[in-house]
Amino acid sequence: MDYQFIYDERLGIKLPDFDKDWDEYTFSTQTEILLQWEKIRGSIPDRIADLEVLINKKQAALNNEENFQKSCELNSEISELASIINDLWIWYRTNQNISDKIHQ
C-alpha cells in the first residue's frame, strides 16, 4: 500500500503518511483515504475534550500544591497538554478542506 495512517502517540490519533503526491493517487484511492481521514478527523474534538479534562484536573492540583518543584512539574504537564490540543486543532482545521472534498 502506498499510503497509511500511523498512530501518533503524542496526539493520540492516526496521521496520514503518503508515499506519493495526492494527485498521483487514483480517484478511488483518494476517496478511500478521505473516508478514513474523515473518521479520524471526527474523533479529534473528543480527544481534545479528554485532554481538557486532564488539564482541569492538573490545574486543580496546582492550585493546592505547595511544593515548588511539583508546581513546576504540573505547569510543564499542563503546557504540554495545551500544546497537544493546539496541534490537534491545527490538524482538524488544516485538513478541513480535504474533508470537504468528500461532500463534493
Order of alpha helices (4+ residues) and beta strands (2+ residues): beta-beta-alpha-alpha-alpha
